[in-house]
C-alpha cells in the first residue's frame, strides 16, 4: 500500500487522530506534550501515530496535509491544526465540543 493511501486510511478510519512525536504518555517534544494533554483532558478516546517511529509518515504527511509541522490533530477527517490551535481551542471550550461530537459518531461495539 502506498504511504499516502495509508495516511488516508488512518485519517478516515479514526474519528480523532493525533500525529505526534512520541506517545501521549511519553511525548518526545513539548508541542506534542501540550497537544496530547489538551486532547486527553477532553476525556474521549483517540488514536495517535508516533511520527518518529514512522519516518514515511513523517516525511509525507506534511505534503498531504499542507501543514509543515507536528503535531497534527485530525478530527472527523479534517485537519484541525497544531499545538497552538489545539491549545487555544481547548482553552475556549471549542475542542471539547468538537471531540465529543466526533466521538459520538463512533458506533459502540
SULJO-V142066 format. One record per run of one state. SS is the DSSP state (a for helix, b for strand, c for the rest). FROM is the first residue (numbers start at 1). TO is the last residue. Records with the same first field share a line. If there is no record, write none. Layout:
BEGIN
SS->FROM-TO / FROM-TO
END
This chain:
BEGIN
c->1-2 / 14-15 / 21-21 / 24-25 / 28-29 / 41-46 / 51-54 / 66-71 / 76-77 / 82-82 / 93-93 / 105-109
a->3-13 / 30-40 / 55-65 / 83-92 / 94-104
b->16-20 / 22-23 / 26-27 / 47-50 / 72-75 / 78-81
END
